[in-house]
Every structure is written in C-alpha cells, then in structure tokens.
Amino acid sequence: MVAFDLKTVRPMAPEDLRPRQYVCVVRVVHERWPSPWDEQSWQKVTAPMRVEALPKRAPTPLYVVDVCLPTVLVQDVRDRAQMLDIRRVRLARVDARYARMARRRLRATHEAVERERDGE
C-alpha cells in the first residue's frame, strides 16, 4: 500500500477568513417564507425558512483577495473577481498547494475551450 498525504477541505467560520487563503463554496443557503398551503402554515412564522443545498456545479478553488464581513472578495480560476455574501454560502478552506494546481489546470481547460470556440 502506498502512503500519501490525504488532503481535505475544512469548513470554516466566517471570522477565520483571511486574505491570501484558498476556499471553495460547499453549501448554498436558500431562504423562503412558507406559503399558506404548507403543512405547518397554522404556526406563527417569524422568520424565513433556511435550507442548505450543494452548489449546482462542482466547487472550484477561489482565492480570497480581501474580507469585509459579511462579504468576501474572491478571484475565480479565470481571475475574475466576485463578491460572496457569507450569509448565503458556506465556505471551506482548501489546501494551498492543491488549490494552486487545480486552478492552473482548470484555467488551462477554460482557455482551451475558449480557443476552440473562437476557432469555429
């Protein structure tokens, strides 16, 4: 049996977010008010229902540029900046070496797809 260093993503609290970290979105939070036709509509509802779900696509490593809670400025694999609201997503820390390798390969894949599309 070959031993290797097992890498895992680790969920993190918002206060642990720091610039120059790699993270990925592991959960998306949806909020909705119950409709009058829900089973428990007879109960007094004072807050929306929160449901956590997996992201629609596989998570990709994001580079944390800066943090101003409750928002986080990140760069995706194409170096596009985006703001994440940590009330709407759950983040996990990604091993830096793994994240750099994954971002490099994913960027190359995106560039190849764009070249093919432009060449048609």
C-alpha positions in Angstrom: 0.0 0.0 0.0 1.3 3.4 -0.9 1.1 6.1 1.7 0.2 9.7 0.6 -0.8 12.9 2.2 -4.6 13.0 2.2 -5.9 16.5 1.6 -9.4 17.5 2.6 -11.4 20.8 2.6 -12.2 22.0 6.0 -15.4 24.0 6.8 -14.5 27.4 8.3 -16.2 30.0 10.4 -16.6 33.5 8.9 -14.3 35.0 11.4 -11.5 32.7 10.3 -11.5 34.1 6.7 -8.3 35.9 5.8 -6.8 37.3 2.6 -4.5 35.1 0.6 -6.4 31.9 1.5 -8.0 29.4 -0.8 -11.6 28.5 -0.2 -14.5 26.8 -2.1 -18.2 27.0 -1.7 -19.5 23.8 -0.2 -23.1 24.8 0.6 -25.5 27.4 -0.7 -28.2 28.8 1.6 -31.7 29.4 0.3 -34.3 31.3 2.3 -38.0 31.3 1.7 -41.2 32.2 3.5 -43.6 29.4 3.9 -46.7 29.6 1.7 -50.1 29.5 3.2 -50.5 26.0 1.8 -47.6 24.5 3.7 -48.5 21.8 6.3 -47.4 24.0 9.2 -48.9 27.2 8.0 -51.1 27.4 11.1 -48.0 28.1 13.2 -46.9 31.7 13.5 -43.9 32.2 11.3 -41.4 34.9 12.4 -38.5 34.2 10.1 -37.9 32.7 6.7 -37.0 29.0 6.4 -33.3 28.4 5.7 -32.3 25.4 3.6 -28.7 24.5 2.7 -28.0 22.7 -0.5 -25.0 21.6 -2.5 -23.8 24.1 -5.2 -25.2 23.4 -8.7 -21.6 22.8 -10.0 -18.6 21.1 -8.5 -16.8 23.6 -6.3 -13.6 25.3 -7.6 -10.8 26.8 -5.6 -11.3 30.6 -5.0 -8.5 32.9 -3.9 -9.5 35.3 -1.1 -8.4 38.8 -2.0 -10.0 40.6 0.9 -12.6 40.2 3.7 -15.1 42.8 4.9 -17.7 40.7 6.7 -20.3 39.7 5.7 -18.7 39.9 2.2 -15.6 38.3 0.8 -13.9 39.4 -2.4 -12.5 36.3 -4.2 -11.0 35.5 -7.6 -12.1 32.5 -9.6 -9.9 30.3 -11.8 -10.2 32.8 -14.7 -9.0 35.6 -12.3 -12.5 37.2 -12.4 -13.4 39.0 -9.1 -16.6 38.3 -7.4 -18.2 39.1 -4.1 -19.6 36.4 -1.9 -22.1 37.0 0.9 -21.2 34.6 3.6 -24.8 34.6 4.8 -25.7 32.9 1.5 -22.8 30.4 1.2 -20.8 28.1 3.4 -17.1 28.2 2.7 -14.4 25.6 3.3 -10.6 26.0 3.4 -8.7 24.3 0.6 -5.1 23.2 0.9 -2.9 25.9 -0.8 -0.8 23.5 -2.9 -3.8 21.6 -4.1 -5.7 24.8 -4.9 -2.8 26.3 -7.0 -2.5 23.1 -9.0 -6.3 22.8 -9.5 -6.6 26.5 -10.6 -3.7 26.1 -13.0 -5.3 23.1 -14.7 -8.8 24.5 -14.7 -7.6 27.7 -16.2 -5.8 25.8 -19.0 -9.0 23.8 -19.7 -11.1 27.1 -19.8 -8.6 28.6 -22.2 -8.6 25.6 -24.5 -12.4 25.6 -24.6 -12.4 29.3 -25.5 -9.8 28.8 -28.2 -11.9 26.0 -29.7 -15.0 28.2 -29.6 -13.1 31.1 -31.2 -11.7 28.9 -33.9 -15.1 27.7 -35.1 
